Amino acid sequence: MDRTTQVIRYCRDWNTRARNSHIAMLVIKAVVTTIPARKLAKADGVPELLAGITPYSERHFSRLDNLITGSYLLDYTLF
């Protein structure tokens, strides 16, 4: 479980920058779908790491949502 914790730490660090956030979320998805939630919850430090990833992920998703909304406005304007 130590390697998994280290990978989640790397993802937390990668997720702080917008250009790396996509790969960080893909790795987090792979970890969460592969390892049972009970095992992750019992691992030392993993719940805190996942809680630290949440605010940045919300910001990235909000930014992407704004970009998509802006692209709809552009489509409406051009067509």
Helices and strands as residue ranges (DSSP letters): H 2-14, H 18-34, H 37-42, H 46-78
